[in-house]
Each structure stands twice: as structure tokens, then as C-alpha cells.
Amino acid sequence: MAACGVTKFNESTQPLVLVSDDNHDSVSRKQKRTISNRESARKSRIRKKKHMEDLVGQVSQLVSENKCMAINLKDTTQMFVKMESDNLVLKAQLAELTHEFESLNEISNGFNLVMSDVDYENKAWCAW
């Protein structure tokens, strides 16, 4: 008999299906393949679930790092703005002090000229 069953009747007139060995092997291979496919699908679902859990963890970590970096950026920006403001004040002070120094230098040079003239006149008086 090939891969098909043969129907016989027993004494209680119930059909009795006899399965040939070829058909039995085919069913057995199909059952094994079905079981194997189910196991593969189960393992795939487990891998997918773990991968999703890993991704959720990474997202959580990256969100936390992003918040930290945003805070650092805000603090650094505030420090930069303050330093820029301080730098402008220092530049203004430098310009003021430079102007003051130049004025004092002019006064000093003028005073030195006057003193050198006085010194020359004193020497001239002494020579007479």
C-alpha cells in the first residue's frame, strides 16, 4: 500500500483506518517539522523580547545622558555669557586705564620738559 489508508469495518460496523508505514513516516516528519517550527518561533519570540528589553534600556540610558548633556550645555552657555560680559567690562577698563596712562605720560613728559628748562636756567644762573 502506498501513502494512503485503507478502510475496513470491524464487527461493530465502525470504520477502522489502517495507516501504512509510508503514511506514518510522513505524518511523523510533519509533526516533527511542526514541533521544530513552533520551537523556532518560540525562541524567536524570546530573542525579540530580549532585544526589545535591551532597546528600551538603551533608550532610557540615552534619555538620561541627553538630559545630563542638556544641563551641562545650559550651564556652559551661562558661564560663556558671564565670561563674555566680564571680558567686555575688562576691555572697557583697559581702554580707560590706557587713556589715563597716556594722559599721565603726557603730563609727565611736559613736566620733564619744564624741569629740564628750569635746570638749564639754574645752571645758567650759577655760571654767571
C-alpha positions as CSV (number, residue, x, y, z in Angstrom):
1,M,0.0,0.0,0.0
2,A,1.2,3.5,-0.8
3,A,0.8,6.5,1.3
4,C,-2.9,6.2,1.9
5,G,-5.1,4.5,4.5
6,V,-7.3,1.5,4.0
7,T,-10.8,1.5,5.5
8,K,-12.0,-1.8,7.0
9,F,-15.0,-2.4,9.1
10,N,-14.8,-4.3,12.4
11,E,-17.6,-6.2,14.0
12,S,-19.3,-3.1,15.4
13,T,-19.5,-1.6,12.0
14,Q,-17.2,1.2,12.9
15,P,-14.7,2.2,10.2
16,L,-11.2,1.2,11.1
17,V,-8.4,3.2,9.4
18,L,-5.2,1.4,8.9
19,V,-2.2,3.7,8.2
20,S,0.6,2.4,6.1
21,D,4.3,2.9,7.2
22,D,4.9,5.4,4.4
23,N,2.0,7.5,5.5
24,H,3.0,7.1,9.2
25,D,6.6,8.3,8.4
26,S,5.1,11.3,6.5
27,V,2.9,12.2,9.4
28,S,5.7,11.8,11.9
29,R,8.0,14.0,9.8
30,K,5.3,16.6,9.5
31,Q,4.7,16.5,13.3
32,K,8.4,16.8,13.9
33,R,8.6,19.8,11.5
34,T,5.6,21.4,13.2
35,I,7.2,20.9,16.6
36,S,10.5,22.2,15.3
37,N,8.8,25.3,13.7
38,R,6.9,26.0,16.9
39,E,10.2,25.8,19.0
40,S,11.9,28.0,16.5
41,A,9.1,30.5,16.7
42,R,9.2,30.4,20.5
43,K,12.9,31.0,20.5
44,S,12.5,33.9,18.0
45,R,9.8,35.5,20.3
46,I,12.2,35.2,23.2
47,R,15.0,36.8,21.3
48,K,12.7,39.5,20.0
49,K,11.5,40.2,23.6
50,K,15.1,40.4,24.9
51,H,16.1,42.6,22.0
52,M,13.2,44.9,22.8
53,E,14.1,45.0,26.5
54,D,17.7,45.9,25.6
55,L,16.4,48.7,23.3
56,V,14.2,50.0,26.0
57,G,17.1,50.0,28.4
58,Q,19.3,51.8,25.8
59,V,16.6,54.4,25.2
60,S,16.3,55.0,28.9
61,Q,20.1,55.4,29.3
62,L,20.3,57.7,26.3
63,V,17.4,59.9,27.5
64,S,19.2,60.2,30.9
65,E,22.5,61.1,29.2
66,N,20.7,63.6,27.0
67,K,19.2,65.3,30.0
68,C,22.6,65.5,31.6
69,M,24.2,66.9,28.5
70,A,21.4,69.5,28.2
71,I,22.0,70.6,31.7
72,N,25.8,70.8,31.1
73,L,25.1,72.8,27.9
74,K,22.9,75.2,29.7
75,D,25.5,75.7,32.5
76,T,28.3,76.1,30.0
77,T,26.3,78.7,28.0
78,Q,25.6,80.7,31.1
79,M,29.2,80.6,32.0
80,F,30.2,81.7,28.5
81,V,27.7,84.6,28.6
82,K,29.0,85.7,32.0
83,M,32.7,85.5,30.8
84,E,31.8,87.4,27.7
85,S,30.2,90.1,29.8
86,D,33.2,90.2,32.2
87,N,35.5,90.4,29.2
88,L,33.7,93.4,27.9
89,V,34.0,95.1,31.3
90,L,37.7,94.3,31.4
91,K,38.2,95.7,27.9
92,A,36.4,98.9,28.9
93,Q,38.6,99.2,32.0
94,L,41.7,98.5,29.9
95,A,40.7,101.3,27.4
96,E,40.1,103.7,30.4
97,L,43.4,102.8,32.1
98,T,45.3,103.1,28.8
99,H,43.8,106.6,28.2
100,E,44.6,107.6,31.8
101,F,48.2,106.3,31.4
102,E,48.6,108.2,28.2
103,S,47.3,111.4,29.8
104,L,49.7,110.9,32.8
105,N,52.5,110.2,30.4
106,E,51.9,113.4,28.5
107,I,51.8,115.3,31.8
108,S,55.0,113.6,32.9
109,N,56.7,114.5,29.6
110,G,55.5,118.1,29.9
111,F,56.7,118.3,33.5
112,N,60.1,116.8,32.5
113,L,60.4,119.5,29.8
114,V,59.7,122.2,32.2
115,M,62.1,120.8,34.8
116,S,64.8,120.4,32.2
117,D,64.3,124.1,31.2
118,V,64.4,125.1,34.9
119,D,67.5,123.0,35.4
120,Y,69.1,124.6,32.4
121,E,68.3,128.1,33.7
122,N,69.6,127.2,37.1
123,K,72.9,126.1,35.6
124,A,73.0,129.2,33.6
125,W,72.5,131.4,36.7
126,C,75.1,129.6,38.5
127,A,77.5,130.1,35.7
128,W,77.2,133.9,35.9
